[in-house]
Amino acid sequence: MRLPCFNAPRLGLIKVILIRKGYSMSEELDPSCATPAYVCGRLFACLAYIQAFERNPSKHGFGANAAMVNGYFGSASTAPRTVFGSLLRQTQFRLNKLKESHARFVTSRNVEMEQCSQRLGNAENWHATFPPMLNAIEQGQFALGCYHQRAAYRAAAVERKARAAENSESSPEGK
């Protein structure tokens, strides 16, 4: 089941509205974007990716059916400050469970979360850096940040699979 908020026509419309309102948006992930709503969307995608990985590490994919996406997208995209504390606690629990068996994955996700939190601002008082409420334009930025981050994860997975296939073809066992 795909969530209606992640289909291409709807995201295209959101992007058009944002551009008309004077917000510049790229077609790909923009790691330098410091707009709080966009960064919150990226962080949300990272947290959902961790949950999906915990549920199925061998797939190493991102599921739209992750409980986090289904259960929290609406509230995270409208009132981030009320939701992200709980989501981050749950994610730390997940990362601790994965630490021994998937150390590289955990390290990479921790770096991503640190980068997002730096973009949001005050590291000592991180909870206050989340916006209390997002208006309609900011909700669009949140959705685009989330969608861009998900697309980056999918592109990385395709690249990993291509490298693995290439390595297996070039190895003596693969011939």
KAURTA-V756199 format. One record per residue. N is the residue number from 1. RES is the residue in three letters. D_FIRST is the distance of its C-alpha to the first C-alpha in Angstrom with 1 decimal. Layout:
BEGIN
<<N,RES,D_FIRST> <N,RES,D_FIRST>>
END
This chain:
BEGIN
<<1,MET,0.0> <2,ARG,3.8> <3,LEU,6.5> <4,PRO,9.2> <5,CYS,11.7> <6,PHE,10.9> <7,ASN,11.4> <8,ALA,14.8> <9,PRO,16.7> <10,ARG,16.1> <11,LEU,17.2> <12,GLY,20.0> <13,LEU,21.2> <14,ILE,21.2> <15,LYS,23.2> <16,VAL,25.6> <17,ILE,26.3> <18,LEU,26.9> <19,ILE,29.2> <20,ARG,31.1> <21,LYS,31.7> <22,GLY,33.3> <23,TYR,30.7> <24,SER,30.6> <25,MET,27.3> <26,SER,26.9> <27,GLU,24.3> <28,GLU,23.9> <29,LEU,24.0> <30,ASP,27.3> <31,PRO,28.5> <32,SER,31.6> <33,CYS,29.9> <34,ALA,31.2> <35,THR,29.6> <36,PRO,28.5> <37,ALA,25.3> <38,TYR,24.3> <39,VAL,25.4> <40,CYS,23.5> <41,GLY,20.2> <42,ARG,21.2> <43,LEU,22.1> <44,PHE,18.9> <45,ALA,17.1> <46,CYS,19.8> <47,LEU,19.4> <48,ALA,15.6> <49,TYR,16.5> <50,ILE,19.3> <51,GLN,17.1> <52,ALA,14.7> <53,PHE,18.0> <54,GLU,19.6> <55,ARG,17.1> <56,ASN,17.4> <57,PRO,20.4> <58,SER,20.8> <59,LYS,17.6> <60,HIS,18.5> <61,GLY,15.2> <62,PHE,12.9> <63,GLY,9.5> <64,ALA,7.2> <65,ASN,6.6> <66,ALA,10.3> <67,ALA,12.0> <68,MET,14.1> <69,VAL,11.6> <70,ASN,10.1> <71,GLY,13.7> <72,TYR,15.9> <73,PHE,14.7> <74,GLY,16.4> <75,SER,19.5> <76,ALA,19.9> <77,SER,19.7> <78,THR,22.3> <79,ALA,24.6> <80,PRO,24.3> <81,ARG,27.6> <82,THR,26.6> <83,VAL,23.5> <84,PHE,24.3> <85,GLY,27.1> <86,SER,25.1> <87,LEU,22.3> <88,LEU,25.1> <89,ARG,26.8> <90,GLN,23.7> <91,THR,23.3> <92,GLN,27.0> <93,PHE,26.7> <94,ARG,24.0> <95,LEU,26.2> <96,ASN,29.2> <97,LYS,27.6> <98,LEU,26.7> <99,LYS,30.0> <100,GLU,32.0> <101,SER,29.7> <102,HIS,28.0> <103,ALA,30.6> <104,ARG,29.8> <105,PHE,26.2> <106,VAL,27.4> <107,THR,30.1> <108,SER,27.9> <109,ARG,25.5> <110,ASN,28.6> <111,VAL,30.1> <112,GLU,27.0> <113,MET,27.0> <114,GLU,30.8> <115,GLN,30.6> <116,CYS,28.2> <117,SER,30.4> <118,GLN,33.5> <119,ARG,32.0> <120,LEU,31.5> <121,GLY,35.2> <122,ASN,37.1> <123,ALA,36.4> <124,GLU,38.7> <125,ASN,37.0> <126,TRP,33.4> <127,HIS,32.1> <128,ALA,34.2> <129,THR,32.8> <130,PHE,29.3> <131,PRO,29.4> <132,PRO,29.7> <133,MET,27.8> <134,LEU,26.1> <135,ASN,26.9> <136,ALA,24.7> <137,ILE,25.9> <138,GLU,25.3> <139,GLN,21.8> <140,GLY,21.3> <141,GLN,23.0> <142,PHE,20.8> <143,ALA,17.6> <144,LEU,19.5> <145,GLY,20.8> <146,CYS,17.4> <147,TYR,16.0> <148,HIS,19.3> <149,GLN,19.4> <150,ARG,16.0> <151,ALA,17.3> <152,ALA,20.5> <153,TYR,19.0> <154,ARG,17.3> <155,ALA,20.7> <156,ALA,22.5> <157,ALA,20.5> <158,VAL,21.4> <159,GLU,24.9> <160,ARG,25.2> <161,LYS,24.2> <162,ALA,26.7> <163,ARG,29.4> <164,ALA,28.9> <165,ALA,29.1> <166,GLU,32.2> <167,ASN,33.8> <168,SER,33.4> <169,GLU,34.9> <170,SER,37.8> <171,SER,38.6> <172,PRO,41.3> <173,GLU,39.0> <174,GLY,36.6> <175,LYS,39.4>>
END
